[in-house]
Each structure stands twice: as C-alpha cells, then as structure tokens.
Amino acid sequence: MEVILAKRAGFCFGVKRATQMAFEAAGKHQKTFTLGPIIHSPQVVKKLEDMGVGVVKDLSGVQDGTVIIRSHGVMASELDEAHRKQLEVVDATCPFVKKAQDHVKYLSDAGYEVLVVGDADHPEVQGIVSYGDASRVYVVASGDEVRQLPKMAKMGVVAQTTQSFDNLKSVVTECLRRGGEVRVFNTICDATAVRQQEATELAQQTDCMVVIGGFNSANTRRLTEICTELQPKTYHIETAAELRPAWFVGVNKVGVTAGASTPKWIIDDVLARLEEINNSH
Amino acid sequence: MEVILAKRAGFCFGVKRATQMAFEAAGKHQKTFTLGPIIHSPQVVKKLEDMGVGVVKDLSGVQDGTVIIRSHGVMASELDEAHRKQLEVVDATCPFVKKAQDHVKYLSDAGYEVLVVGDADHPEVQGIVSYGDASRVYVVASGDEVRQLPKMAKMGVVAQTTQSFDNLKSVVTECLRRGGEVRVFNTICDATAVRQQEATELAQQTDCMVVIGGFNSANTRRLTEICTELQPKTYHIETAAELRPAWFVGVNKVGVTAGASTPKWIIDDVLARLEEINNSH
C-alpha cells in the first residue's frame, strides 16, 4: 500500500506562529493561560496544559498573569479588558486575521456599513466583527443574505480568512447591484484553497483518504466533506490511535491530508501507524 | 395596426438637461458653439446650428465666445483650455458622467490604479479617463482584459454610465481574484438597462419594431441589436421620412422605441407618420 501525504497538510502560517508563541510563553512566564483554545487542536491544547498553560473562557476571574490571544483572535472588548487589568498579553492572532480586524475598524470609522463574509458562529468572525460599530456591521454567508439588508450607500466588505472565493464574489456582486460605493478588502488567505485543491487531487488518485484534525476544526471538517464527495472511503481522525487496519484491506493507495491546526507530530504518528498496518497485512 | 410606444423611449435625464441648456444658451449668448456634438442626434445638432450654435472639434481656433460642454463630457485638458482662454463655459456634462469623472480623479489622487469599464473609443470614456493620472488608468471592456494588466495592490473601478452590469461584475470579480483592495463606484445609470428591458418586452409582443435614433448613437445601435435578435423585422431610422409603408404590410402590432438622444419631436413625427401609413392601408 502506497501512502501519499499532501504537500500542504497541517499547520498554516498563522497556526504555526501562534503555537510557537504559546510554547515559548509557556516556558517563560508563570500563570499563563490562553483565552479560548489557542488553535482548534485538542492535542496541542492538552500539551500546553501539561506545561501549565490552561484555557480560560473569559477574563472575569483573572486578575494577573500572562494571557495568550489565540490564532483566530478575540473580541476587541476582551483585548481591552486584558490591557485594563494590566495582564501581560502575548497576541498570537494570525496576522491575516488581524488585517481583517483592522480593515473592519478602518471601514467602520470611515462611515461604511461593513459586511463580513463568513460564518457568524465562528470565533474568528465574532472577533473580526467586534472591531466595527455593532449597529453597522453585518455577517453574511452569501449574496442571498445581502438582499435582506437595509439600503446602504457606502458598503465595506471583508472576509473570514478561510472563506471560499465564490462566497466573497457573490456578496460583492449583490453589493454592486445596489449601486453606490463598494470597497472590498479581499482578506481570504489562500492556504485554505490550496489545501482543499490538493486534497481534491489526492482523493481522485487514491482509493482511500485519511483526514487528520480536530473534530472541532471547521476547516478539517470541510476537507473531510470535499474528500468524501470524491472518495466515499474517507476517514476523519484526530490521532493515529483511531486508525483501524480493516479500513485498508484491499487498498492500494491511501492519501493523507490534515487541517490547518493539525501539528506535525500527529501527522508523523499517523504516517508511522499506517506503515505498521501496511507491514502487518 | 396597433402602435405601442415604449414608456422610456427617448431622452434620458442627462440628454434632456444638456439639450435644454444648449437651447437656452443659444438664445442668450453671441458666438456660441458646442465642443463636439452636444448629443448623438444629428437633428438636434442641426437645429442648434440653425440657431447659430455650431460645432467645433477642438478649441485651437477659438479665442472668445461661449462653449457648451456636451452631455458625454470632454477631456479635462479641454475644459482647462476653455477656462484658460476665459471662454464662457456652459457645462452640460451629464451629472452621472461628471460623477464618474470625479471618482476617477479622487481614486487616482488617492493612489489607486483606476480601471474604467467601458468602450475605449467612446467620447464619454475618453473624457472620464482624462481625469486620472494617465500612467495608472486603464480602460477594460471585460474581466478577460483585467488578466492582462500588471500587478496592482489598490484597484479603483468605475464604469461608463451606459455599461451593462455583467461587464462591471466580470471586471470586479477579476480584480477581487488578484487580492488586495478593490474600491468600486458603480456609476452605471440604469436608464439604459430600463430602456433595453422595455424594448425586449416590446419586441416579444409585437410583429415589427421601429427604433429611432442617431446612426452615430451607440445606445440606439445596441437597442436595434437587442430588438433584432427577438424580432428580425426591426428597423433603425433617424427620422419619420425613412419609414416605408411596405414594412408594415400584414403587421398587426408595431413597437416603437428610441435611443437616449432622440428628441420627443422626432418620436412624435414617427408616430404621426405611422398613423398615416395605417390609415392608407
């Protein structure tokens, strides 16, 4: 059985950077914690906990120490609270997410109504949105939702970094249809698109796909969906321990990919376990 | 034979305004002329000539008098020249075209590369373009042409007022694909779309179409194309004198529409002539 690992499997730039910053802080500071999970990988979160870095849901019970801001970013008010309480802040917000936050603030201050293309329930989006005037920022999943919005003369548009280009396009087209000014900052990070493209190609060439990543990771779940459509024999796992030898009986080629928040050590474990399964067949 | 006139046949807002301004100026000032034809209607141009208002191609031979700026607008340098020569200026540029010119100037001054969606040969577009820094303004007919352009971080987009929404959409989509900032002022005037939509509906209901307007009028020619596609018995005329009774033999319903630069008196003449033809059958 041949095992093919996708070139861009695993950590994207922002997640890699956030994880490094968190592990560095863990070694340096006492009383360190992350505000929400640093990335959507329970294994990384657990590793940090083992090093004394816990997760808090909010800052209400925190009076001192070091707070690490996760890669997805947090609400502007939470960052303000951390500064007000004079906590040490390690801001591991992905620079691409930070840009989207900054654009929302700029557009909102400049008098635009701001449309954020994304998933309203995702923490990244909730963070981005919080940088604008709440009464004039809207989260829209697609162009259809733009039609429900009130009339607006100056429309600003940014996107959740992991959105598809088609969603951004459909929102912008509906904005254009309304006339007036439409000012778009394309904040989509192409790491997601490139990873999905590679997974698509791999799923077409192989007869089984393994997708590694947190069950709470939206981008990993989306990868799984994309692979399943092309290759029904697709398995979403978090760790090597979940692999079942029975899945690979009669399989000639297995493709492996991993979400943006999946650390290299977990991918390596999976590859090693696949090697074992292969040898025992 | 029933004759149905399209509701929005003839003068649009900008053309009506320009024509009124020109006729007013003709009565008031000595030595009055228009810089290029005031609108794309040879009959209106002729009427003004009869009132002593000639057409000049440029200002090189002009030293004094009143210059009327046509509805399509002129190049920024021509307007400058008129002011430098201390000519009296009656600016009949369509306010919607003026807006497009102003947006190009604003975007260009603010450091954007500016894309003008339109027909590079049209005088309106040549005027609009002249308001930006020549080295950083591009005329594009569609999204395909955007792909040929050099890399640019801040893209400004405006449209010729008579462009189709689909052209604007395809240009903006290609700009978005390049990433960075895309700032669009949708300067399309919907008079054109509304007139085309009405002509489409009329061509479907009738068994003959008459389109009235200057043979040099792009929007009239486009109306003729649209009608011909649905109704091969479509005739483009400039005046009532061109109507041939033979065209209407066996016709039950004839639809009449007219381009944006066709004056009411010409439409009325055509309707009267159609009535005559009808009575003589």
Interface residues (C-beta under 8 A of the other chain):
Chain A: F165 L168 K169 V172 T173 L176 R177 R178 G179 G180 E181 V182 R183 V184 F185 N186 I188
Chain B: F165 L168 K169 V172 T173 L176 R177 R178 G179 G180 E181 V182 R183 V184 F185 N186 I188
